[in-house]
Amino acid sequence: MTKFAEHNQQNAQSSLRLQQFVDFYNGLSANNLTDLSRLYHQDVVFVDPVHQLKGLPALGRYFEHAYQRLNSCHFTPVQQAATELQGFVSWRMRLSHPAINKGEQVEVEGCSELRWHQDGRIIYHRDYYDLTDMVYRHIPLLGWLTAKVKQKMAQD
């Protein structure tokens, strides 16, 4: 196999991993959390604006709590890039949760940084998104306050 063909095969596999990641999350629910071990390595590190978790059991507990009352959640990939052992996917998430925005749908843009273990499962997952867009702006007093702070910062 030529280096060019090897490179193309590697790119296709990396893109497939990112598509499997998005598909997994779009199918995730409180009923299939045991499937996390198919995607994540036992020693996974998961980081988002609220949590920093280590290990598959901690990640499972986090998702169990997060998906317990979730009405809906869907990810639309926007852009992606990947190599053999790491990848990035920017996404648009639409979610509905009774504790956020009175259960009305919320849209948040973000990005996931992923690193794969040699066995093909994710060993590191970090999500970047604006917590204000997701939660704070939907709380009456905090929403008003964060909007004012943003306005002030934009003027300076």
DRENVOLUM-832494 format. One line per 2 residues: their letters; for each residue x, y, z of N, C-alpha, C, O. Coordinates in Angstrom, 3 decimals. Atoms other than C-alpha are relative to their C-alpha. Layout:
N
A = X/Y/Z/X/Y/Z/X/Y/Z/X/Y/Z  ...
END
This chain:
156
MT = 0.846/-1.176/0.000/0.000/0.000/0.000/0.895/1.243/0.000/1.871/1.315/0.747  -0.784/-1.226/0.066/1.339/3.438/-0.905/-0.283/0.880/1.215/-1.295/0.725/1.898
KF = 0.189/-0.925/-1.125/1.794/6.176/1.684/-1.273/0.814/-0.182/-1.976/1.093/0.788  1.211/-0.767/0.280/-0.989/8.140/-0.017/-1.246/-0.813/0.336/-2.176/-0.297/0.956
AE = 1.148/0.870/-0.284/-3.403/5.215/0.205/-0.121/-0.243/1.503/-1.223/-0.253/2.052  0.004/0.179/-1.461/-2.389/4.598/3.827/-0.575/1.228/0.687/-1.385/1.109/1.606
HN = 0.470/-1.257/-0.568/-3.014/8.267/4.636/-1.516/0.150/-0.198/-2.229/0.541/0.727  1.431/-0.091/0.288/-6.445/8.199/2.949/-0.806/-0.977/0.848/-1.892/-0.650/1.326
QQ = 0.675/1.011/-0.819/-7.383/5.013/4.796/-0.059/0.470/1.460/-1.077/0.295/2.129  -0.064/-0.514/-1.365/-6.295/6.586/8.106/-0.993/1.148/0.186/-1.677/1.212/1.207
NA = 0.962/-1.109/-0.068/-8.334/9.755/7.379/-1.436/-0.513/0.013/-2.276/0.003/0.749  1.351/0.566/0.043/-11.399/7.670/6.543/-0.354/-0.631/1.340/-1.476/-0.474/1.822
QS = 0.241/0.625/-1.301/-11.048/5.702/9.790/-0.218/1.065/1.075/-1.098/0.916/1.923  0.144/-1.078/-0.969/-10.614/8.919/11.805/-1.346/0.703/-0.143/-1.994/1.008/0.858
SL = 1.309/-0.617/0.239/-13.690/10.494/10.199/-1.121/-0.914/0.462/-2.120/-0.449/1.010  0.992/0.973/-0.453/-15.640/7.303/10.893/-0.113/0.013/1.524/-1.218/-0.076/2.060
RL = 0.022/-0.074/-1.464/-14.656/7.499/14.576/-0.798/1.204/0.475/-1.583/1.095/1.416  0.735/-1.197/-0.389/-15.994/11.056/14.793/-1.491/-0.154/-0.285/-2.323/0.275/0.514
QQ = 1.412/0.226/0.322/-19.238/10.063/13.047/-0.626/-0.969/1.004/-1.768/-0.775/1.418  0.499/0.940/-1.005/-19.624/7.110/15.451/-0.215/0.696/1.339/-1.165/0.383/2.056
FV = 0.122/-0.773/-1.230/-19.088/9.515/18.355/-1.304/0.805/-0.017/-2.078/0.744/0.939  1.217/-0.806/0.108/-21.857/11.876/17.159/-1.234/-0.906/0.001/-2.212/-0.616/0.690
DF = 1.128/0.934/0.039/-24.180/8.957/16.364/-0.277/-0.592/1.373/-1.434/-0.742/1.768  0.152/0.556/-1.346/-23.549/7.473/19.812/-0.751/0.983/0.892/-1.699/0.608/1.581
YN = 0.649/-0.998/-0.853/-24.519/10.714/21.538/-1.430/0.285/-0.435/-2.281/0.562/0.410  1.370/-0.223/0.455/-27.600/11.163/19.368/-0.919/-1.169/0.350/-2.141/-1.021/0.346
GL = 0.799/1.151/-0.415/-28.743/7.699/20.432/0.020/-0.252/1.499/-0.667/-1.148/1.989  -0.163/0.224/-1.432/-27.774/8.009/24.093/-1.259/0.386/0.766/-1.896/1.399/0.479
SA = 1.151/-0.283/-0.862/-30.528/7.851/26.697/0.239/-0.658/1.354/1.226/-1.367/1.545  -0.095/0.621/-1.328/-31.088/6.809/30.297/-0.110/-1.520/-0.098/0.290/-2.229/0.825
NN = 0.221/1.443/0.164/-31.956/3.343/28.924/1.196/-0.771/-0.547/1.193/-2.001/-0.498  -1.118/0.730/0.603/-28.625/2.518/27.256/1.364/0.481/0.481/2.341/0.432/-0.267
LT = -1.268/-0.511/-0.535/-25.924/3.971/29.504/1.058/-1.092/0.148/2.247/-0.783/0.233  -0.987/1.087/-0.093/-24.283/0.539/29.778/0.849/-0.077/-1.267/1.908/-0.704/-1.266
DL = -0.758/-0.006/1.255/-23.132/1.100/26.181/1.207/0.935/0.042/2.010/0.944/-0.891  -1.145/-0.917/-0.101/-20.640/3.739/27.394/1.327/-0.728/-0.148/2.279/-0.173/-0.695
SR = -1.259/0.753/0.058/-17.980/1.031/27.666/0.396/-0.369/-1.431/1.555/-0.702/-1.680  -0.343/0.240/1.407/-18.176/0.475/23.897/0.779/1.179/-0.571/1.631/1.003/-1.441
LY = -0.603/-1.217/0.534/-17.091/4.086/23.289/1.192/0.472/0.820/2.172/0.979/0.273  -0.998/-0.572/-0.907/-14.993/4.958/26.343/0.881/-1.058/0.649/0.418/-2.140/1.008
HQ = -0.973/0.823/-0.710/-11.865/3.411/27.845/-0.286/0.049/1.501/-0.825/1.041/1.992  0.215/0.094/-1.449/-12.021/2.338/31.509/0.613/1.189/0.751/0.068/1.629/1.763
DV = -0.712/-1.094/-0.677/-9.569/5.138/32.446/-0.265/1.369/-0.634/0.568/2.270/-0.531  0.330/-1.249/0.691/-11.294/7.912/30.483/0.055/1.201/0.952/-0.296/1.107/2.128
VF = 0.080/-1.293/-0.686/-10.870/11.529/31.573/-1.013/0.817/-0.791/-0.895/0.972/-2.006  1.063/-0.793/0.621/-13.946/13.661/30.874/-0.027/1.368/0.673/-0.084/1.470/1.899
VD = -0.013/-1.364/-0.527/-13.918/17.452/31.245/-1.021/0.816/-0.785/-1.079/0.749/-2.012  0.869/-0.987/0.626/-16.618/20.029/30.570/0.002/1.237/0.891/0.686/1.236/1.914
PV = -0.063/-1.214/-0.823/-17.290/23.536/31.940/-0.437/-0.175/1.461/-0.190/0.706/2.285  0.498/0.221/-1.354/-18.864/22.025/35.080/0.728/-1.135/0.717/0.880/-1.085/1.938
HQ = -0.525/1.220/-0.606/-17.161/18.657/35.680/1.399/-0.349/-0.490/1.811/0.030/-1.586  -1.230/0.668/0.402/-13.823/16.911/35.628/-0.056/-1.382/0.648/0.011/-1.511/1.870
LK = 0.209/1.357/-0.480/-14.209/13.153/35.928/1.107/-0.917/-0.490/1.671/-0.713/-1.564  -0.993/0.990/0.421/-11.807/10.232/35.821/-0.587/-1.389/0.196/-1.051/-1.736/1.282
GL = 0.446/1.384/-0.059/-12.812/6.686/35.026/-1.409/-0.195/-0.527/-2.266/0.680/-0.400  1.285/0.341/0.588/-15.729/4.993/33.320/-1.129/-0.036/1.039/-2.232/0.413/0.727
PA = 1.091/-0.020/-0.983/-17.728/4.462/36.569/-0.478/1.428/0.332/-1.681/1.663/0.453  0.377/-1.394/-0.287/-17.652/8.229/37.334/-0.760/0.606/-1.181/-1.732/1.337/-0.987
LG = 0.683/-0.500/1.186/-18.654/9.031/33.748/-1.410/-0.577/-0.081/-2.356/0.131/-0.427  1.316/0.637/0.002/-21.517/6.541/33.983/-0.941/0.653/0.993/-2.106/0.882/0.669
RY = 0.832/-0.670/-1.008/-22.814/8.173/37.192/-0.409/1.400/-0.471/-1.544/1.831/-0.269  0.283/-1.340/0.518/-22.560/11.609/35.573/-1.132/-0.053/-1.032/-2.085/0.722/-0.953
FE = 1.029/0.098/1.026/-24.612/10.540/32.549/-1.319/-0.516/0.564/-2.388/-0.115/0.105  1.221/0.490/-0.629/-27.086/8.664/34.714/-0.787/1.172/0.594/-2.003/1.269/0.430
HA = 0.651/-1.180/-0.577/-27.810/11.892/36.569/-0.463/0.964/-1.097/-1.584/1.469/-1.045  0.310/-0.969/1.060/-27.727/14.078/33.426/-1.195/-0.438/-0.851/-2.009/0.395/-1.251
YQ = 1.049/0.491/0.894/-30.076/11.865/31.407/-1.268/-0.420/0.741/-2.255/-0.802/0.112  1.139/0.427/-0.797/-32.461/11.086/34.258/-1.276/0.768/-0.360/-2.341/0.167/-0.498
RL = 1.183/-0.821/0.277/-34.818/13.989/33.471/0.051/0.682/-1.368/-0.830/1.476/-1.696  -0.161/-0.641/1.303/-33.596/15.012/30.015/-1.164/-0.364/-0.918/-1.482/-1.541/-1.092
NS = 1.090/0.248/0.948/-36.480/15.411/27.565/0.538/-0.397/-1.367/0.064/-1.354/-1.979  -0.582/0.299/1.309/-34.359/15.467/24.415/1.360/0.669/-0.111/1.647/1.662/0.558
CH = -1.322/-0.560/0.271/-30.856/16.127/23.174/0.451/-0.508/-1.360/0.422/-1.711/-1.621  -0.457/0.388/1.335/-29.532/16.146/19.616/1.201/0.857/-0.396/1.211/2.071/-0.193
FT = -1.219/-0.674/0.444/-26.106/17.022/18.208/0.061/-0.001/-1.519/-0.158/-1.024/-2.168  -0.240/-0.121/1.434/-25.503/18.306/14.705/1.456/0.402/-0.175/1.851/1.485/0.256
PV = -1.399/-0.378/0.210/-21.839/18.229/13.691/0.096/1.145/-0.997/-0.651/1.202/-1.974  -0.187/-1.156/0.874/-20.620/21.444/12.084/1.298/-0.155/-0.783/1.303/-0.084/-2.012
QQ = -1.295/0.243/0.633/-16.922/20.834/11.390/0.735/-1.049/0.810/0.452/-1.256/1.989  -0.779/1.001/-0.708/-14.468/18.131/12.263/1.367/-0.182/-0.641/1.577/0.093/-1.822
AA = -1.349/0.321/0.460/-10.839/17.155/11.988/0.523/-1.108/0.898/0.236/-1.137/2.095  -0.501/1.113/-0.801/-9.052/14.029/13.109/1.301/-0.540/-0.572/1.573/-0.464/-1.770
TE = -1.176/0.780/0.355/-5.786/12.161/13.097/-0.234/-1.385/0.575/-1.332/-1.701/1.033  0.166/1.380/-0.458/-5.159/8.580/14.104/-0.421/-0.084/1.467/-1.238/-0.934/1.819
LQ = 0.266/0.134/-1.426/-5.301/9.234/17.866/-0.699/1.195/0.646/-0.888/1.209/1.863  0.732/-1.128/-0.589/-7.120/12.557/18.310/-0.923/0.619/-1.035/-0.714/0.488/-2.241
GF = 0.945/-0.632/0.902/-10.018/14.488/16.874/-0.742/1.132/0.674/-0.802/1.222/1.900  0.805/-1.121/-0.457/-12.128/17.601/17.180/-1.272/0.018/-0.835/-1.234/-0.185/-2.048
VS = 1.252/-0.182/0.727/-15.756/18.042/16.266/-0.738/1.177/0.638/-1.014/1.181/1.838  0.849/-1.086/-0.498/-17.658/21.307/16.568/-1.432/-0.425/-0.285/-1.710/-1.110/-1.269
WR = 1.373/0.467/0.081/-21.365/20.833/17.080/-0.985/1.068/0.450/-0.628/2.049/1.103  1.123/-0.792/-0.469/-24.714/22.466/17.626/-0.897/-0.983/0.750/-1.378/-1.963/0.182
MR = 0.815/0.880/-0.834/-26.640/20.882/20.484/-1.351/0.666/0.252/-1.428/1.839/0.617  1.351/-0.439/-0.353/-30.392/21.214/20.887/-0.465/-0.914/1.115/-0.497/-2.135/0.960
LS = 0.430/0.826/-1.117/-31.653/20.080/24.260/-1.214/0.598/0.683/-1.486/1.796/0.605  1.150/-0.403/-0.797/-34.727/20.204/26.405/0.098/-0.727/1.334/0.149/-1.956/1.393
HP = -0.085/0.538/-1.360/-34.520/19.729/30.168/-0.930/0.834/0.871/-0.929/2.060/0.759  0.959/-0.767/-0.803/-37.197/20.705/32.701/0.638/1.062/0.902/-0.038/2.015/1.288
AI = -0.659/-0.964/-0.883/-34.635/22.591/34.824/0.613/1.171/-0.757/1.115/2.109/-0.137  -0.601/-1.054/0.821/-33.453/24.778/31.914/-1.075/0.605/-0.902/-1.750/-0.111/-1.641
NK = 0.907/-0.726/0.891/-35.584/27.417/30.188/-1.428/-0.552/0.029/-2.101/-0.611/-1.000  1.363/0.535/-0.198/-38.820/25.933/31.589/-0.288/-1.188/-0.908/-1.434/-1.410/-1.299
GE = 0.172/1.180/0.840/-38.255/22.810/29.508/-0.042/0.287/-1.486/-0.115/-0.637/-2.295  -0.011/-0.354/1.424/-38.240/24.733/26.226/1.373/-0.329/-0.586/2.373/-0.348/0.132
QV = -1.249/0.373/0.662/-35.578/23.777/23.693/1.027/1.131/0.067/0.695/2.303/-0.107  -1.134/-0.908/-0.063/-32.171/25.439/24.079/1.008/-0.459/-1.043/1.198/-1.659/-1.241
EV = -1.032/0.333/0.983/-29.488/25.596/21.385/1.335/0.556/0.484/1.437/1.723/0.864  -1.332/-0.369/-0.462/-25.810/25.675/22.312/1.015/-0.497/-1.028/0.905/-1.615/-1.530
EG = -1.088/0.422/0.880/-22.730/25.588/20.100/1.206/-0.350/0.848/1.472/0.291/1.865  -1.168/0.415/-0.752/-19.630/23.805/21.278/0.935/-0.844/-0.841/0.767/-0.978/-2.053
CS = -1.029/0.801/0.659/-16.681/21.597/20.450/0.444/-1.096/0.950/0.557/-0.869/2.155  -0.544/1.104/-0.782/-15.442/18.223/21.655/1.402/-0.322/-0.492/1.641/-0.479/-1.689
EL = -1.363/0.446/0.271/-11.766/17.360/21.836/0.072/-1.450/0.468/-0.290/-1.759/1.603  -0.031/1.427/-0.312/-11.201/13.605/21.748/1.386/-0.575/-0.238/2.077/-0.205/-1.187
RW = -1.231/0.773/0.209/-8.196/11.348/22.178/-0.346/-1.467/0.191/-1.035/-1.846/1.137  0.299/1.421/-0.050/-8.341/7.640/21.489/1.168/-0.785/0.583/2.332/-0.485/0.319
HQ = -0.977/0.973/-0.486/-6.523/4.899/23.333/0.358/-0.895/-1.180/-0.340/-0.903/-2.194  -0.417/0.900/1.082/-4.682/2.368/21.202/-1.052/-1.064/-0.307/-1.066/-1.627/-1.402
DG = 1.036/1.014/0.245/-7.657/0.012/21.621/-1.199/0.570/-0.763/-2.166/-0.145/-1.025  1.059/-0.610/0.793/-9.851/2.505/19.704/-1.088/0.683/0.812/-1.962/1.337/0.243
RI = 1.003/-0.665/-0.836/-11.905/3.715/22.665/0.538/1.343/0.492/1.750/1.547/0.555  -0.373/-1.352/-0.408/-11.890/7.314/23.909/0.617/-0.035/1.397/0.031/-0.578/2.334
IY = -0.711/-0.076/-1.280/-9.379/7.938/26.710/-0.083/1.417/0.584/0.104/1.601/1.787  0.107/-1.387/-0.445/-9.849/11.739/26.895/-1.096/0.680/-0.809/-1.117/0.596/-2.037
HR = 1.112/-0.703/0.649/-12.963/13.793/26.134/-0.177/1.325/0.729/-0.451/1.354/1.929  0.213/-1.319/-0.589/-13.193/17.533/26.717/-0.979/0.769/-0.861/-0.790/0.915/-2.069
DY = 0.998/-0.813/0.684/-16.229/19.608/25.816/0.201/1.467/0.343/0.401/1.833/1.501  -0.071/-1.445/-0.155/-16.014/23.346/25.284/-1.341/0.570/-0.454/-1.774/0.334/-1.582
YD = 1.211/-0.717/0.363/-19.215/25.379/25.345/-0.228/1.119/1.011/0.363/1.130/2.091  0.283/-1.147/-0.842/-20.586/28.578/26.831/-1.116/-0.370/0.972/-2.270/-0.522/0.573
LT = 0.973/0.360/-1.025/-22.327/27.706/30.094/-1.086/1.066/0.133/-2.217/0.757/0.508  1.002/-1.071/-0.039/-24.078/31.090/29.963/-1.089/-0.268/-1.028/-2.274/-0.140/-0.719
DM = 0.994/0.297/1.031/-25.774/30.150/26.673/-0.869/-1.188/0.376/-2.058/-1.227/0.059  0.733/1.211/-0.327/-26.776/26.788/28.052/-0.940/0.180/1.192/-2.078/-0.287/1.164
VY = 0.763/-0.030/-1.245/-28.000/27.677/31.535/-0.297/1.410/0.491/-1.460/1.789/0.628  0.160/-1.244/-0.749/-27.412/31.107/33.041/-0.956/1.002/-0.635/-1.735/1.643/0.071
RH = 0.855/-1.013/0.629/-29.175/33.262/30.469/-1.479/-0.342/0.089/-2.326/0.508/-0.186  1.391/0.426/-0.116/-32.371/31.258/31.056/-0.545/0.138/1.417/-1.701/-0.195/1.678
IP = 0.430/-0.266/-1.368/-32.513/32.150/34.752/-0.251/1.496/0.079/0.675/2.277/-0.140  0.361/-1.421/0.152/-34.356/35.497/34.987/1.030/1.008/0.511/1.514/1.809/-0.289
LL = -0.915/-1.010/-0.512/-32.063/37.522/37.242/1.419/-0.196/-0.551/2.073/0.772/-0.940  -1.347/0.262/0.534/-28.832/35.833/36.124/0.076/0.317/-1.487/1.088/0.835/-1.960
GW = 0.021/-0.296/1.430/-29.835/36.141/32.472/0.134/1.483/-0.266/0.896/1.899/-1.139  -0.067/-1.447/0.135/-30.371/39.867/32.822/1.405/0.492/0.357/1.990/1.303/-0.361
LT = -1.313/-0.425/-0.483/-27.128/40.287/34.770/1.114/-0.373/-0.985/1.975/0.457/-1.280  -1.058/0.408/0.944/-24.961/38.290/32.337/-0.108/0.786/-1.301/0.911/1.106/-1.913
AK = 0.165/-0.819/1.210/-26.451/40.210/29.396/0.596/1.387/0.217/1.247/1.927/-0.677  -0.549/-1.315/-0.315/-25.523/43.496/31.113/1.529/-0.040/0.054/2.194/0.869/-0.444
VK = -1.460/0.134/-0.065/-21.988/42.288/31.826/0.577/-0.117/-1.406/1.587/0.518/-1.710  -0.474/0.139/1.381/-21.559/41.234/28.180/-0.061/1.332/-0.735/0.868/1.689/-1.460
QK = 0.123/-1.311/0.637/-22.841/44.616/26.996/1.116/0.938/0.454/1.729/1.629/-0.359  -1.045/-0.866/-0.560/-20.429/46.435/29.300/1.375/-0.381/-0.556/2.162/0.490/-0.924
MA = -1.294/0.462/0.512/-17.483/44.316/28.174/0.158/0.355/-1.479/1.260/0.684/-1.917  -0.047/-0.311/1.423/-18.361/44.920/24.501/0.275/1.492/-0.224/0.842/1.869/-1.249
QD = -0.201/-1.451/0.127/-18.280/48.704/25.098/1.414/0.412/0.330/1.917/1.393/-0.218  -1.356/-0.392/-0.446/-14.859/48.778/26.759/1.071/-0.330/-0.988/2.245/-0.056/-0.740
END
